[in-house]
Amino acid sequence: MKTKLDLLPVNEWGIKYHGRPLLMSGPCSAETEEQVLQTAQALADSGVSVFRAGIWKPRTRPNSFEGVGAEGLKWLSKVKKETGLKVATEVANAKHTYEALKHNVDVLWIGARTTVNPFAVQEIADALEGVDIPVFIKNPINPDIELWIGALERINKAGITKLGAIHRGFSSYGDAAFRNAPNWQIPIELKRRFPELILVNDPSHIGGKRELLREISQKAMDLDFDGLMIEVHPNPDEAWSDAKQQITPDVFKELVASLKIRTKGSGQEEQSRLCELRKKIDHFDDELMDIIEARMKVAEEIGEFKRENNIVVLQNSRWNEILEQSIAVGQSKGLSSDLITRIFKAIHQESINKQTEIINRVLV
């Protein structure tokens, strides 16, 4: 179901926007008033548009640090007064929302554990009725774009037009290179559906360790993300939550300064060359469609043969042979095994669907 969001451009949000990337930074958790103010003062001249700090922290298990609560909102008020920075915090229910609004928090965000629950998102939406405030929504913990869009729609229907999305990666089972798998295709698809939507990347939660922050941040910039949310702490190793993924204010400034911010190639000569190359891509895409069509016709012939001879559709040995051979050929041509696997799995599934339909067809 295609929908349209009612959105206001970020330069009309009432926050300082210095151009891409929009920077939202601060500690994972507000721990003490001194820690919050020290971090904010160190970031005040770094180009940060919004100072972020977690006040309520949803943790996986009890007896871990779950945030200082509403007391920390007073510290954010001090940050505003002493540095002039806009401040942001995460809300997970209506009570959090009312408390944040009461303390004049400038920006709210909804976390991944809340986005996954439509009841909780609707509760926050109801609390925001009639309020004019920027709200960012993180992707749900599971890779479900419709759930993400649903949360955006609920908040937008409450009258929030200063609306953005935060890509913080998706939970996966077992050991992995990232704390949360980026699954870049999901935020890319979100941006395709809603081009006007502000899309911010959260490399801290994707990477889970500070060594990966620059790599992830640069990739986000290369994919034309609008901003970055990076966790910054004056003493990261002593942080009360997510110590491994936080960096010092000085490292943050170095990271931001090192990023290559690329253009969309708006020059006439650039566009002309891109147009030529894209025509070649279009030509090859057309050829690919013709080849896939021809392959599916053969798959249908095989389905007819299997029907006539009462042969099962799935032939595992044949499928393994195709996949292994295709991966080997693909790698010899400089193509990754992941790409070949995904392409051929999709093609094979379509062949299976067609053959299954044929062998179960009822003859009239």
Secondary structure, 3 states (H helix, E strand, C coil): CCCCCCCCCHHHCCCCCCCCCEEEEECCECCCHHHHHHHHHHHCCCCCCEEECECCCCCCCCCCCCCCCCHHHHHHHHHHHHHCCEEEEECCCHHHHHHHHHCCCCEEEECHHHHCCHHHHHHHHHHCCCCCCCEEEECCCCCCHHHHHHHHHHHHHCCCCCEEEEECCECCCCCCCCCCECCCHHHHHHHHHCCCCEEEECHHHHHCCHHHHHHHHHHHHHCCCCEEEEEECCCHHHCCCCHHHCECHHHHHHHHHHCCCCCCCCCHHHHHHHHHHHHHHHHHHHHHHHHHHHHHHHHHHHHHHHHHCCCCCCCHHHHHHHHHHHHHHHHHCCCCHHHHHHHHHHHHHHHHHHHHHHHCCCCC
